[in-house]
Amino acid sequence: MEKLKTLDVVALLEDQLARGLRRGQVGTVVEVLAPGVFEVEFSDNQGRTYAALALRSDQLMILHHDVAQVA
């Protein structure tokens, strides 16, 4: 499994319905809180944050924008 780091773009692997988030929603890792735990920010198309929460690495999938990033 790839190691998550600050500014990685990620997608949720499971619903977080209590926070209004569904599987597949895209966010950005903004802080490493502890080993395997990350603060992820979810923003709209205008850059306004609508949710920020701590998530475990097993709840997230790193998204890639180009082929060169795939190992």
Backbone torsions as a table, in degrees:
resi	resn	phi	psi	omega
1	MET	NA	139.2	178.4
2	GLU	-68.9	148.3	177.7
3	LYS	-86.1	125.9	177.7
4	LEU	-74.8	148.8	177.5
5	LYS	-145.2	167.3	179.1
6	THR	-55.2	136.7	179.0
7	LEU	78.1	3.4	171.8
8	ASP	-64.6	140.5	174.1
9	VAL	-91.3	128.2	-173.2
10	VAL	-131.6	162.1	173.3
11	ALA	-123.3	145.7	176.8
12	LEU	-70.5	137.8	176.4
13	LEU	-95.4	-9.4	179.3
14	GLU	-148.2	152.0	177.9
15	ASP	-61.1	146.1	170.2
16	GLN	-125.9	65.3	-170.5
17	LEU	-61.2	-31.7	177.5
18	ALA	-62.0	-24.5	179.1
19	ARG	-103.9	3.6	178.8
20	GLY	77.5	22.9	-177.9
21	LEU	-113.7	142.9	-179.5
22	ARG	-118.1	157.3	176.3
23	ARG	-50.9	133.8	179.1
24	GLY	96.7	-14.2	178.2
25	GLN	-65.2	145.2	-172.9
26	VAL	-101.7	135.8	177.5
27	GLY	-141.8	-177.9	-179.3
28	THR	-127.0	133.4	174.6
29	VAL	-70.8	121.1	-178.6
30	VAL	-109.2	-14.5	179.7
31	GLU	-162.9	144.6	171.9
32	VAL	-93.2	117.5	-176.0
33	LEU	-90.6	-35.6	-178.8
34	ALA	-165.3	169.7	176.8
35	PRO	-56.4	119.8	178.9
36	GLY	79.1	7.0	180.0
37	VAL	-127.9	131.4	-172.1
38	PHE	-135.6	142.8	170.5
39	GLU	-83.8	121.9	-178.9
40	VAL	-118.0	131.9	-179.5
41	GLU	-107.4	134.0	177.6
42	PHE	-113.6	126.4	-174.3
43	SER	-128.0	155.5	176.3
44	ASP	-84.3	-177.1	-177.1
45	ASN	-66.4	-15.8	177.3
46	GLN	-96.5	4.9	177.7
47	GLY	85.3	8.2	179.0
48	ARG	-84.2	125.9	179.7
49	THR	-71.2	129.0	176.2
50	TYR	-113.6	-9.3	174.8
51	ALA	-161.8	145.5	173.6
52	ALA	-146.5	126.6	-179.2
53	LEU	-153.3	159.8	177.4
54	ALA	-82.2	130.8	179.6
55	LEU	-135.3	149.8	175.8
56	ARG	-82.4	155.7	-179.5
57	SER	-60.6	-30.1	179.8
58	ASP	-75.2	-3.4	176.1
59	GLN	-98.4	0.7	-171.9
60	LEU	-130.2	154.0	173.0
61	MET	-129.0	130.4	176.8
62	ILE	-71.2	134.8	175.7
63	LEU	-101.3	143.1	-178.8
64	HIS	-115.9	141.3	-179.0
65	HIS	-101.3	-13.9	177.5
66	ASP	-148.3	159.9	-176.2
67	VAL	-65.0	-31.2	-176.6
68	ALA	-60.7	-23.7	-178.4
69	GLN	-81.0	-16.3	-177.0
70	VAL	-81.5	124.9	-177.7
71	ALA	-94.9	NA	NA
